[in-house]
Amino acid sequence: MSRHSRQPKSTRPDRKYIISVDLGTTSVRCFLYDEHGHVLSSAASKITQLYPHQGWNEIDPEEVWTKFQSVVQAALQNIDAQACEVKAFALATQRGTFVTWDKRNGKPYHNLITWKDLRADHLVKAWNNSWTMSAIRAGSSILHMLTRNKRYLAGSVFQFMNGLVCVRLGWMLENNETLKQAAGEGVAAMGTIDSFILHRLTRGQLHATDYSNISVSGLFDPYTFQYVDWMMDMLSIPKSILPEIRDSAGDWGSIHPEIFGAEIPIRCIVSDQGASLFGSFCFQPDDVRLSMGTGSFLSFNTGNKPLTSIAGLYPVVGWKIGEEKVFVAEGQSSDTATVIDWCRNIGLFNEYHEMNDLVSSVKNSQDVFFVPAFSGIQAPVNDETAATGFIGVKPSTTKEHLLRAAVESLGFRVYQMCLLMYQETGHVVQTMKVDGGVTQNDFLMQLIADLTLVTLERPRSIETAALGAALMAGINIGIWKSRDDIQHLLDIERVFTPDENRWLEYAPLYNSWKNAVERLAHWY
């Protein structure tokens, strides 16, 4: 079911609307902004998750397309707006979720394969342990010693991961005969979810993606800003299947008038993480933002150069607009809202607003620890075979203890990623912007502040991905002349200040939690 919010009809004769859609893993949300950056209307709809086999995570592309259209139409109808009054359309999407389709008719060959899908895990392990990859790492190491080029340092420690599109695409090409034949004939197209929606919006006129979305595919080199030919050859991926790469903000054509009743200029397509970084006003190098939605993403703005990490911080593109390239060092934890929703499903709580009171009703978790590994544990542990579970359960353990342990585990994972970020960047953070639905939990936000000894700033509106994409589009079409014109939109709702005494209390608990992770590591 869709959820729609309605506000009084605007009386402005010169309406300048921007539609911004945030297409995530579990929901699609549409926001209608005015020229002042204020939300006039919104609509949202849940997206059904499909789990056909253990470790597989799919989404029906036709359901996504239908619900995408419905939330846009609802957002317009809420204030009796017309499509012709919309000056720009912006789209922020989850990264790493992809689909392939027939170029001739747009029909998908299979469901969307999400970034959390583990079907290619055996390929990941096989390639990482192969002689080919050993030779590539050794060659890269030698080249780095000779040239000191950080690109080769990155190559010397490269590891395939399940989150990379390339390995799951390789699996599909190997196991879907219809797709394999179509790719050989040059009639198949592949794209992340933004590319699929763009293809539908333009009625097949564009097969393209932006730099921020393609940068997590494993097929793109952030140092050369080009597709990696040797990777495609190694995984037997034909280049004809790949989308054109464009700037995040610019001319992306127009939405076909038959879809919403008028032609709407498409002016921004960007990853949700890049959009959130922009919408959190993290424009400068060393700015940091923590997003906690389906997963947790710790994003460190490294400016115009990618960070070469040897421990698992992946260098991605935040956005590219004209000559501006913004790179991000990113730490990821795949299971955040997934854990919260699971706790609710098994009866640890009923309503989300109850969580703060429930976890605070007990002094501690009674030395119960939870490992949030439905999709494995990412950097710095990097174990896709880890199991999810509670350790330390006793006869006296209550639901409140279990819930507190689960919530604390999310804070421990963020702390773990922060320590890695400090190690890899050499930069100690003082302030961090936060966004995403899970950041509404005050207990968790204070815990993260206490663990990291970093001041957290939570905005009044946590929908920073939609805002960031809208701001990019608005600047592109001239509604705002520059980023100086939008600074007033930064509205901090609450600041969480760290308590050093709480860090002393939690430091031994963090170490015990790491021991729990080790117990459940390499489980499968």
N, C-alpha and C positions, 0 to 999 in steps of 0.2 A: 504494500500500500504506500502511496505517496503522502508526504507531509507537506502542507503548503502554509505559508504565513502571508497574511494580507494586511496592507496598510492603505490608508485613504488615497483615493485617486489624485494624482498630481494635477495642478491647474496651470502649470507652466505651458505657455504656447510654443516655446522653442525647446522642446524636449531633446536631450542628448543622452541617450541611454547606452550603457555597455552591458552586454550579457557575458557573464563569466561562469563557466561550468567547471566544477572540480569532480573529475571522474576517478573515484578511488577503487579500492579492491572490493569493498562491501556496500558501497552506496554511490549514487550520482546526485550531486547537489548543484542547483542553478541559482545564481544571484543576479539581480538586476540593479545596477549601480547608476546613479545620476552623475552629473558633471562635477559634483562636489565630493565624489567618492563615497557617498552614503548608500546603504542598501535600502532600496525601495520595496523589494519583493524577493521572495525566495521560494524554492520548492525542492523536495528531496524524495528519493525513492531507494529502497533497499535492492541490492543485487544478490541473486541467489548463487551460493557457492555449491559447486558440484564436486563430489569425491568418488569417482567411478572405481578407483582402486586405492589401496593403501599408498599414501605418499603423493597421490595425484591431486591436483587442485585446478579445476576448470571453471569457466564461465560461459554461458550461452551467448554468443555474439549478437544474436537477434534479439534476445531479451535486453541486452545493453543498449542496442540501437533504439528499441521501442521506448524504453524508460528514459533514455537521453532526450528523445523528442518530447515525451510527455512532461518532463520537468521544465523544459524551456517554454513550452506552451502554457503550462500552469503559471510560471513566473510572470509571463506577459499578461495573462488573463486576470491575475490577482489585482492589477492596478489598471485594467482596461487599456493596456499599452498595445501598440501596433508594431509589427515587425519592421515597418518602414521607418519607425522612430529610433530604431537601434542603429547607432553609428559604428559600432564595432563589436565583434564577437571574439572571445578569448577562451582558451581551453587549457586546463592544467590536468594532467593525467598521471596515474600510477605508472612507474617505469617497469620494464622487464616483462610485462604481460604482452604476449604477442599472438597473432593469428595469421594464417595464410588464406588467400582467396584467389578465385579465378579472375584474371584481369579483364576478361571479356564481359562478365556479367556480375562481378562482385560477390559471388556466392562463396562462403567460407568452405574450406576443405575439412575443417575440424573446429572444435570449440576453442575459445581463448585459453591459452596455457598460462597460468598466472606465475608471477615471480616467486611464489612459495612452493611451486610444484617440484617434486623430487624424482620424477620418473627417469631422468637421465643420470641418476646418481652413479650407476655402474660405469657409465661413460666417463664421468668426472674422475672417478677413481682410476679407471684404466688409462686415461690420457695422462693424469698426473704422475702415474708410476711407469709411463712408457719410456722406451729408449729415445723416442723422438723428442719428448719434452726435456729429458735429461740433456740431450745434445743442444737443444735451444737454450737452456739455462746456462750450460757450460760456455757456449759460444758467446752469449750475452755478457757473462761474467768477464771473459777475456776482453771483449770489446770495451766494457766499462773500464777495465784497468788501463787499457791503451788510450782511450779517449776521454775518460771521466764524464762521459755523457750520461745523465741520469736516466735517460730512456732505456739504456742498456742495463742499468742497475735494476730497473723495474722488471725487465725481461728475465734477469737472472733469478728472480724469486717468484715468477709468475705461476699461479695455480689456477686451474679451472675451478669454478664454483657453480653450484646448481642455480644460483640466481642469474647467471649470465644467459642471455637469450641464445647464444651460439650453440651451446651444448643441447638445449632442449629442441632447438630448430634442427640440429643434426639428427637427433633422435626421431623427430617427426619425418624427416626426409628418408630415413632408413626404414621406418615402420609403416608409413602410410603410402601405399602403392599408387593411389590416385594422385597424391601430391607429388610423389617422386616422378611420375610420368609427365605431369603438367610442368614441373620445374625443368625437366629435360627438353620440353617443347617450347619453353620460354613464355608460357602463358600464366604462370603462377606469380603471385605477389606476396611478399611478407611485410608485415609492419607491426610495430607495437600498437597499443590500443588507440593512441592518438592518430596514428596513420590510418587505421581502419575507419575511425569516425570521420576523418578528413576526406577519405575516399568516398564515403557515403554522402557527406555534406555537399561535395562538389559533383556528385553524380558521376564519379569515375574520372574526373578531369585531372585530379592530383593524386600522385602516389609519393608522399613525402613525409618526413619527420624533421624534428629539430635536433640540434647538437646535444641538448641536455638529455633527451630521451635515448638517442642512439649510443650515448657514451657509456651506458651500462650493458651494452649488448655483447661485449667481448669481441666485436667485429670492427671496432673503431679505435684508432690509436690517438689518445689525447695529446701526444707530443707532436705528431705530424698533422693532426686534424684530417685524417683520411681513413678510408676503409683499409683493413689489414688483409692484403691479398693472400699472404701465406696461411693465415688462419682459415680463410674460406677454402683454400685448396686442401688444407689438412683435414677439414671437417666435411669436404665435398659439398659445399654450399655455393651454388651458382650466383654470380654477382647480379645477374639479370633479375633476381628475386627481390633485391634490396631496394629500399626507397631512396629518393633524392634527399639530401640533407640541407636544411635551410636555417637561417637565423631564427631565434625564438620570437622576436617581434619584427613584423614587416608585412609585406603583401603576400597573403596566403590565398588569394583569390576570394571568392564569395560563396556564401551558402546559396544553393539553388533556390529560386523564388517559390517553387512548388512545395518546398518542405515546410516553411513557416509563413508563407503568404507574401514575402518580399525578399529581394536580394539583400543579404547582410554581409558586409565586408568582414573577412576573417583576418585579424591583425595580430594575434598571438597564439602560438602553440608551444607549450613548455612543460617540462616535467613538474609534478606536484612538489617535489623537493626544491627544485630551482625556484618555482613560483613562491613557495613558502619563505625561502630565504629573502627574496625580493620583497614580499609582503610583510616581512618582519623588519624591513629597512636595514638589513645586514649588507650594505653596499661596499663596505671597506674591508681590505685585507685584515685578518685576525678577528673579524666579527664571527660570532658563534651562535648557532640556533639549534635547539632540540625540539624535534617534532615527535609527538607520541600519538599515533593513531593505530591502525592495524599492526604496524611495527613501530620501532623507535629508530630515528635517524638523527645522528649527531653530525651537524654540518659545520665545517670550519672553512671560512672564506680564505683561500690562498692567493687571491688576486689573479694576475694574468699568467701564472705558471702552475702547472700541476704538481702536486706533492708526490715525490717518489717514496712509497712506503715499503718497508720490508716485513711488516707484521700484520697487515690486513686492512689498513685504511685505504679504501679504494679511491683513486683520483677520478672525479667525474666533472662534467661541465655543469655549472649552475645555470648559465645562460650565455648566449652570444647575441649581441645587438650591434650591428655595424662592425666597427673596429674593436669594440669592447668584448673581451673574452674573460669570463669569470669562472675560475676553477674552484672546486670544493674537495677537501679531504673529508671523506665520509665514513663514519662507523655505523653499523646497522645491527639491529636486533629484530628478528623477524616476527616475534610473538609478543605483542603488548596488549592491544584491545582483544586479541584472540584469547589471551589468558583471562582477562576480565569477563568476557562473555562466557567462557567455559565455566568460571566460578559461579556465575549466575545460573547457567544451565544445570549445574549439579546441585543447586540449592543452597550455596553458601550465603547468598543474599537475594533479595527480590527486586529492589529498585536501586538504580545507580546512586541516587541522592542519599541512600542509607549507608553507603560504604564508609565514609569518613567516621561516622559515629560507631559503626561496628568494629572497625580496626582500632579505634581509640578506646574501645570499651575494655580492652585487655592491655596490661602493661607491656607485654611483649608477645612474641610468638611461641613462647615456652620451648625455645630451641628447636622449633620445627622449621625446616627450610624447604623451599620449593625451587625446582629447576624448570624454567620456562623454555622448553625445547621441542615444541610441537613441530617446528621446522629446523631442528638442530640448534646448535649454538654457534653464532658467527664470531667475528674477530673480538678479542684476540685468541679465543679458544679454537675456532674454526673446526668444529666437529659436527658434521651433518648427521652422524649416527647416534648422537646423544639422545637420551630418553627424557621424557617429562615425568616428574613425580615429586612426591613429598618424602622427606627423610626426617626421622626423629619423632614420628607420631607416637603418642603415649595414650594410655587409658583416660588420662585427664584432659586430652586435647579436645577442644571444642571447635565449632564451625568458625568462631571468631579468630581463633589461633590460626586455623588453616587459611582463612582469608587474609589475615595480616601477613602471613608468610608469603603468600602469592603476591601481594602488593609490594612487599619489601623486596622480593626477587627482581621486580622491574626496576626498582631504584638501584639495586646492586649491579644489574646489567649496564645501566647508564654510567654508574661510577667506574665500572670496568672499562667502558669505552672512553671515558674521560681520561683515565690514566694512560691508556694507549695513545690518545691524542696528544697529551703532554709529552710523552716519550718521543713520538714521531715528529711533532712540529717544533718542539723546544719552547713552546709558548704556554704559559700558565694563564688560564682564563680568569677574569675577575667578574664578568657579567655575562649572562646568557639569556637570550630570548627563548621563550617556549611557546609552542602551539600544538594543536591537535586535541581531540576529544578527551583523551586520558589526562591531559594536564588540568582538567577541571577538578581533579582529586587533590584537595589541599594537603592531605596527609602525605601523599606521594611527593608533591612538589617540595614540601618542607624537608622531607627525608633526603631528596636529591640535593637540595641546597646544603644540608648538613653534611652529607657524605662528601660532596665535591668541594665544599667551602667556597662555593660560587653563588653570587646573588642572582636569583632568577626573576625575570620580568615577564609577567603574563599579560597579554593584551586583552582588552575588553571583548573584542571579537577574535575567536580562535580560528576563524576561517581565513587564515593568511594565504593559503594557496590560491583561492578564488580572488582574493584582493590583489595579490601579486600579479596574477595574470591580467586582471582588469587594469591595473596601473600601467603595465607594459603596453597594453593595447591603447590606453588613453593617451599616454605620452606619444605613441607612434602616430596617432591621428591628430595630435595637437590640442586635445582637450586640456592637457597640462603641458606647459612648455619645457619643464625640466623636473628633476627629482626634488629640487628645492620647493616646487609648488605643491608637493604632496606630503611634506614633512609633518604638517599639522594633523594628518590622519593617523599618526602613531599615537595610540591611546592606551596607556598601560593601566590595567585594572587593579593589579596587585603585585607587590614585590615580596619575594621570599628571601629573607636574610639568613645566612648560615649561623648556626650555633656550634661553636667549637667543642663545647661539653658534650653535645650529642654525637659529634664525630668520635670522641673518645669512647663513648658508649657503644657505637655501632662498629668501630674498627674490628674488634674480635669477632663480631657476628658476621661481618663480611668475609673474614678468613674462613669461618666455619661454612659459610655458604659456598665458597670456592671448593672446599673439601667435598661438599654435597655434589657439586658439578662434576668433580673428578670421579665420584662413585657411579654416576649415571652416564659418564662419557663412554664412547665406543660400545654402546649397548646393542645396536642392531648390526 
